[in-house]
Amino acid sequence: MAVAAARLGFAPVRAVDLDDVAVEVTAETARANGVALEVAHVDVLRDEIPDADVVVANIELTVVEVLLERSPARVAVTSGYLAAEWPRAQEWIHVRRVELEGWAADVFSRAALS
């Protein structure tokens, strides 16, 4: 997702993951696509979450909920959980949900999106 964001013109883009292999693969994919990314090993449950206007996360539900609780972002796009599941997201406004083949993706905002 980070490489796609960078190719779409978003900058700066930071990609974080707990898995060292995922961090390296993301860095290699960015190089192969000629885009600039900051890629780092981060545990969103414990480490400081990088400041961002928008956070995009494709992780399981309980981690999404912690990320939403801890993230300073204004907008969050989340996925990685079943359509029957709904992230608890205090202080966030649910903007939109898309479901496909039993999976869900949601957009949340700290303020109403226009």
ZAVEXZA-990588 format. One record per residue: residue number from 1; residue in one letter; y, x, z of N, C-alpha, C in turn. Coordinates in nm, 4 decimals. Each point is the difference from the previous one (the first is absolute). Example, Ala and Ser with C-alpha at 12.3 -4.5 7.8 and 13.67 -1.06 7.14 Angstrom:
ZAVEXZA-990588
SITE	1	A	-0.5690	1.3190	0.7800	0.1190	-0.0890	0.0000	0.1200	0.0900	0.0000 $
SITE	2	S	0.1050	-0.0350	-0.0720	0.1190	0.0820	0.0060	0.1090	-0.0770	0.0730 $
end
This chain:
ZAVEXZA-990588
SITE	1	M	-0.1187	0.0814	0.0000	0.1187	-0.0814	0.0000	0.1254	0.0860	0.0000 $
SITE	2	A	-0.0025	0.1128	0.0699	0.1171	0.0874	0.0068	0.0346	0.0560	-0.1376 $
SITE	3	V	-0.1006	0.0393	-0.0753	0.0246	0.0542	-0.1343	0.0604	-0.1088	-0.0883 $
SITE	4	A	-0.0515	-0.1217	0.0095	0.0555	-0.1107	-0.0790	0.1455	-0.0245	0.0377 $
SITE	5	A	0.0311	0.0032	0.1286	0.1383	-0.0203	0.0437	0.0910	0.1078	-0.0569 $
SITE	6	A	-0.0442	0.1240	0.0051	0.0804	0.1099	-0.0547	0.0176	-0.0144	-0.1506 $
SITE	7	R	-0.1047	-0.0398	-0.0700	0.0105	-0.0176	-0.1463	0.0919	-0.1149	-0.0357 $
SITE	8	L	0.0119	-0.0976	0.0909	0.0903	-0.1126	-0.0229	0.1449	0.0341	0.0342 $
SITE	9	G	0.0233	0.1210	0.0510	0.1359	0.0446	0.0249	0.0445	-0.0048	0.1452 $
SITE	10	F	-0.0874	-0.0401	0.0906	0.0370	0.0017	0.1409	0.0055	0.1446	0.0481 $
SITE	11	A	0.0968	0.0286	0.0853	0.0111	0.1354	0.0549	0.0861	-0.0062	0.1255 $
SITE	12	P	-0.0255	0.0811	0.0959	-0.1195	0.0834	0.0104	-0.1212	-0.0849	0.0370 $
SITE	13	V	-0.1164	0.0478	-0.0359	-0.1254	-0.0677	0.0328	-0.0792	0.0912	0.0927 $
SITE	14	R	-0.0444	-0.0554	0.1110	-0.0841	0.0731	0.0948	-0.1347	-0.0703	0.0066 $
SITE	15	A	-0.1067	0.0748	-0.0139	-0.1356	-0.0537	0.0111	-0.0635	0.0613	0.1232 $
SITE	16	V	-0.0551	-0.0842	0.0864	-0.0659	0.0501	0.1203	-0.1381	-0.0618	0.0111 $
SITE	17	D	-0.0915	0.0776	0.0589	-0.1358	-0.0491	0.0206	-0.0617	0.0787	0.1138 $
SITE	18	L	-0.0948	-0.0606	0.0668	-0.0734	0.0665	0.1069	-0.1088	0.0903	-0.0560 $
SITE	19	D	-0.0510	-0.0339	-0.1166	-0.1113	0.0708	-0.0624	0.0511	0.1209	-0.0786 $
SITE	20	D	-0.0452	0.1197	0.0369	0.0450	0.1222	-0.0681	-0.0324	0.0001	-0.1484 $
SITE	21	V	-0.1156	-0.0550	-0.0369	-0.0377	-0.0055	-0.1413	0.0966	-0.0902	-0.0762 $
SITE	22	A	0.0362	-0.1141	0.0584	0.0946	-0.0906	-0.0649	0.1360	0.0667	-0.0176 $
SITE	23	V	0.0437	0.0777	0.0987	0.1272	0.0714	-0.0099	-0.0041	0.0978	-0.1171 $
SITE	24	E	-0.1077	0.0781	-0.0114	-0.0121	0.0975	-0.1086	-0.0110	-0.0684	-0.1364 $
SITE	25	V	-0.0783	-0.1068	-0.0090	-0.0149	-0.0714	-0.1270	0.1344	-0.0593	-0.0431 $
SITE	26	T	0.0762	-0.0538	0.0947	0.1313	-0.0547	-0.0331	0.0922	0.1094	-0.0528 $
SITE	27	A	-0.0004	0.1150	0.0655	0.0829	0.1126	-0.0464	-0.0414	0.0436	-0.1405 $
SITE	28	E	-0.1308	0.0099	-0.0256	-0.0491	0.0388	-0.1330	0.0378	-0.1038	-0.1051 $
SITE	29	T	-0.0113	-0.1281	0.0344	0.0338	-0.1072	-0.0935	0.1494	0.0030	-0.0318 $
SITE	30	A	0.0821	0.0272	0.0998	0.1449	0.0107	-0.0240	0.0300	0.1149	-0.0957 $
SITE	31	R	-0.0632	0.1144	0.0238	0.0213	0.1157	-0.0897	-0.0448	-0.0339	-0.1425 $
SITE	32	A	-0.1152	-0.0629	-0.0131	-0.0526	-0.0346	-0.1324	0.0906	-0.0988	-0.0736 $
SITE	33	N	0.0723	-0.0810	0.0761	0.0900	-0.0987	-0.0599	0.1440	0.0473	-0.0070 $
SITE	34	G	0.0249	0.1226	0.0451	0.1339	0.0562	-0.0086	0.1036	-0.0704	0.0863 $
SITE	35	V	-0.0425	-0.0515	0.1155	0.0954	-0.0661	0.0888	0.0102	0.0756	0.1323 $
SITE	36	A	0.1161	-0.0128	0.0604	0.0242	0.0669	0.1279	-0.0301	-0.0961	0.1145 $
SITE	37	L	-0.0884	0.0432	0.0886	-0.0335	-0.0768	0.1196	-0.0011	0.0940	0.1184 $
SITE	38	E	0.0346	-0.0543	0.1153	-0.0266	0.0688	0.1250	-0.1310	-0.0597	0.0502 $
SITE	39	V	-0.1012	0.0828	0.0164	-0.1320	-0.0476	0.0416	-0.0340	0.0658	0.1324 $
SITE	40	A	-0.0431	-0.0814	0.0975	-0.0271	0.0552	0.1324	-0.1150	-0.0712	0.0690 $
SITE	41	H	-0.0631	0.0729	0.0895	-0.1042	-0.0549	0.0867	0.0711	-0.0656	0.1183 $
SITE	42	V	-0.0111	-0.1325	0.0117	0.0645	-0.0744	0.1084	-0.0965	-0.1046	0.0522 $
SITE	43	D	-0.0093	-0.0104	0.1303	-0.0771	-0.1056	0.0654	0.1002	-0.1066	0.0434 $
SITE	44	V	0.0067	-0.1120	-0.0720	0.1009	-0.1022	0.0296	-0.0208	-0.0643	0.1362 $
SITE	45	L	-0.1160	0.0209	0.0600	-0.0241	-0.0540	0.1338	0.0644	0.0864	0.1084 $
SITE	46	R	0.0230	0.1285	-0.0312	0.0477	0.0933	0.1034	0.1228	0.0817	-0.0397 $
SITE	47	D	0.0059	0.0449	-0.1243	0.1075	0.0890	-0.0437	0.1280	-0.0784	-0.0288 $
SITE	48	E	0.1097	0.0730	-0.0108	0.1251	-0.0630	-0.0403	-0.0137	-0.0460	-0.1445 $
SITE	49	I	0.0431	-0.1216	-0.0260	-0.0071	-0.0549	-0.1351	0.1288	0.0375	-0.0728 $
SITE	50	P	-0.0121	0.0615	-0.1172	0.1208	0.0397	-0.0732	0.0912	-0.1203	-0.0270 $
SITE	51	D	0.1294	0.0223	0.0088	0.0985	-0.1037	-0.0270	-0.0049	-0.0362	-0.1475 $
SITE	52	A	0.0058	-0.1288	-0.0304	-0.0025	-0.0464	-0.1385	0.0602	-0.1397	-0.0071 $
SITE	53	D	0.0583	-0.0331	-0.1141	0.0482	-0.1371	-0.0212	-0.1168	-0.0943	-0.0223 $
SITE	54	V	-0.1014	0.0485	-0.0740	-0.1169	-0.0804	-0.0338	-0.1247	0.0789	0.0374 $
SITE	55	V	-0.0941	-0.0662	0.0646	-0.1288	0.0614	0.0306	-0.1070	-0.0805	-0.0731 $
SITE	56	V	-0.0931	0.0706	-0.0633	-0.1112	-0.0631	-0.0708	-0.1276	0.0528	0.0622 $
SITE	57	A	-0.0877	-0.0909	0.0418	-0.1214	0.0421	0.0703	-0.1199	-0.0796	-0.0479 $
SITE	58	N	-0.1043	0.0721	-0.0382	-0.1275	-0.0617	-0.0380	-0.1034	0.0497	0.1009 $
SITE	59	I	0.0003	-0.0642	0.1173	-0.0855	0.0410	0.1115	-0.0499	-0.1231	0.0731 $
SITE	60	E	-0.0985	0.0181	0.0855	-0.0599	-0.1159	0.0662	0.0982	-0.0679	0.0956 $
SITE	61	L	-0.0290	-0.1255	0.0296	0.0917	-0.0896	0.0691	0.0561	0.0554	0.1306 $
SITE	62	T	-0.0835	0.0513	0.0871	0.0524	0.0458	0.1299	0.0980	0.1163	-0.0160 $
SITE	63	V	-0.0224	0.0848	-0.0982	0.0929	0.1109	-0.0236	0.1285	-0.0524	-0.0639 $
SITE	64	V	-0.0097	-0.0985	-0.0895	0.1193	-0.0633	-0.0567	0.0869	-0.0548	0.1123 $
SITE	65	E	-0.0618	-0.0662	0.0961	0.0767	-0.0596	0.1097	0.0730	0.1066	0.0827 $
SITE	66	V	-0.0659	0.1115	0.0268	0.0649	0.1090	0.0739	0.1124	0.0592	-0.0838 $
SITE	67	L	-0.0249	0.0197	-0.1286	0.1037	0.0540	-0.0881	0.1234	-0.0902	0.0004 $
SITE	68	L	-0.0203	-0.1305	-0.0112	0.1127	-0.0931	0.0011	0.0753	0.0066	0.1322 $
SITE	69	E	-0.0711	0.0167	0.1072	0.0620	0.0096	0.1314	0.0827	0.1284	0.0141 $
SITE	70	R	-0.0471	0.1074	-0.0596	0.0618	0.1316	0.0196	0.0981	0.0414	-0.1098 $
SITE	71	S	-0.0094	-0.0591	-0.1171	0.0794	0.0450	-0.1138	0.1450	-0.0453	0.0089 $
SITE	72	P	0.0937	0.0895	-0.0339	0.1408	-0.0382	-0.0045	0.0425	-0.0606	-0.1346 $
SITE	73	A	-0.0937	-0.0160	-0.0922	0.0330	-0.0468	-0.1355	0.0613	-0.1402	0.0025 $
SITE	74	R	0.0716	-0.0308	-0.1085	0.0576	-0.1341	-0.0162	-0.0939	-0.0942	-0.0729 $
SITE	75	V	-0.0882	0.0568	-0.0857	-0.0951	-0.0796	-0.0774	-0.1371	0.0659	0.0111 $
SITE	76	A	-0.1039	-0.0824	0.0106	-0.1377	0.0507	0.0046	-0.0853	-0.0782	-0.0986 $
SITE	77	V	-0.0779	0.0731	-0.0783	-0.0990	-0.0591	-0.0895	-0.1344	0.0477	0.0533 $
SITE	78	T	-0.0842	-0.0944	0.0411	-0.1254	0.0369	0.0650	-0.1184	-0.0628	-0.0714 $
SITE	79	S	-0.1134	0.0707	0.0063	-0.1246	-0.0512	-0.0561	-0.1144	0.0785	0.0625 $
SITE	80	G	-0.1230	-0.0386	-0.0359	-0.1165	0.0705	0.0511	-0.0807	-0.0846	0.0969 $
SITE	81	Y	0.0292	-0.1278	0.0053	-0.0681	-0.0908	0.0917	-0.0377	-0.1287	-0.0746 $
SITE	82	L	-0.0860	-0.0762	0.0622	-0.0523	-0.1212	-0.0633	0.1037	-0.1116	-0.0044 $
SITE	83	A	-0.0143	-0.0876	-0.0983	0.0929	-0.1119	-0.0164	-0.0006	-0.0931	0.1210 $
SITE	84	A	-0.1073	-0.0055	0.0730	-0.0071	-0.0843	0.1196	0.0749	0.0623	0.1178 $
SITE	85	E	0.0415	0.1251	-0.0126	0.0695	0.0698	0.1078	0.1516	-0.0023	-0.0246 $
SITE	86	W	0.0758	-0.0055	0.1083	0.1461	0.0019	-0.0082	0.0533	0.1025	0.0984 $
SITE	87	P	0.0774	0.0974	-0.0453	0.0574	0.0977	0.0926	0.0949	-0.0669	0.1000 $
SITE	88	R	-0.0119	0.0387	0.1267	0.1007	-0.0387	0.0980	0.1188	0.0909	-0.0261 $
SITE	89	A	0.1158	-0.0609	-0.0171	0.1165	0.0786	-0.0409	0.1254	-0.0508	0.0696 $
SITE	90	Q	0.0090	0.0234	0.1306	0.1190	-0.0403	0.0728	0.1201	0.0741	-0.0558 $
SITE	91	E	0.1136	-0.0681	-0.0008	0.1261	0.0544	-0.0509	0.0015	0.0155	-0.1519 $
SITE	92	W	-0.1006	-0.0497	-0.0682	-0.0053	0.0049	-0.1461	-0.0019	-0.1427	-0.0530 $
SITE	93	I	0.0610	-0.0206	-0.1147	-0.0048	-0.1276	-0.0702	-0.1038	0.0133	-0.1108 $
SITE	94	H	-0.0960	-0.0931	-0.0036	-0.0990	0.0018	-0.1080	0.0662	-0.0537	-0.1262 $
SITE	95	V	-0.0034	0.0781	-0.1075	0.0689	-0.0355	-0.1236	-0.0957	-0.0559	-0.1051 $
SITE	96	R	-0.1152	0.0639	-0.0143	-0.0904	-0.0409	-0.1084	-0.1399	0.0516	0.0263 $
SITE	97	R	-0.0993	-0.0739	-0.0500	-0.1398	0.0416	0.0079	-0.0627	-0.0179	-0.1378 $
SITE	98	V	-0.0849	0.0961	-0.0377	-0.0809	-0.0090	-0.1215	-0.1438	0.0225	0.0435 $
SITE	99	E	-0.0900	-0.0848	-0.0506	-0.1423	0.0144	0.0304	-0.0771	0.0189	-0.1302 $
SITE	100	L	-0.0995	0.0884	0.0052	-0.0835	0.0248	-0.1163	-0.1387	0.0397	0.0469 $
SITE	101	E	-0.0985	-0.0737	-0.0460	-0.1404	0.0309	0.0275	-0.0276	0.0219	0.1487 $
SITE	102	G	0.0623	-0.0842	0.0835	-0.0257	0.0040	0.1435	0.0853	0.0982	0.0783 $
SITE	103	W	0.0885	0.0750	-0.0684	0.0884	0.0973	0.0656	0.1425	-0.0517	-0.0024 $
SITE	104	A	0.0842	0.0493	0.0911	0.1386	-0.0462	0.0077	0.0970	0.1169	-0.0037 $
SITE	105	A	0.1197	-0.0284	-0.0490	0.1136	0.0913	0.0068	0.1201	-0.0833	0.0421 $
SITE	106	D	0.0815	0.0563	0.0887	0.1152	-0.0727	0.0531	0.1262	0.0838	-0.0116 $
SITE	107	V	0.1124	-0.0702	-0.0100	0.1310	0.0644	0.0069	0.0697	-0.0561	0.1231 $
SITE	108	F	0.0539	0.0916	0.0804	0.0755	-0.0351	0.1194	0.1379	0.0636	-0.0096 $
SITE	109	S	0.0970	-0.0656	0.0641	0.1352	0.0533	0.0023	0.0575	-0.0177	0.1404 $
SITE	110	R	0.0885	0.0897	0.0374	0.0697	-0.0159	0.1284	0.1136	-0.1000	-0.0147 $
SITE	111	A	0.0427	-0.0279	-0.1229	0.1024	-0.0999	-0.0290	-0.0414	-0.0710	-0.1272 $
SITE	112	A	0.0514	-0.1188	-0.0191	-0.0377	-0.0779	-0.1183	0.0346	0.0784	-0.1274 $
SITE	113	L	-0.0948	0.0033	-0.0929	0.0237	0.0658	-0.1295	0.0661	-0.0992	-0.0941 $
SITE	114	S	0.0955	0.0468	-0.0799	0.0642	-0.0905	-0.0950	-0.0619	0.0115	-0.1347 $
end
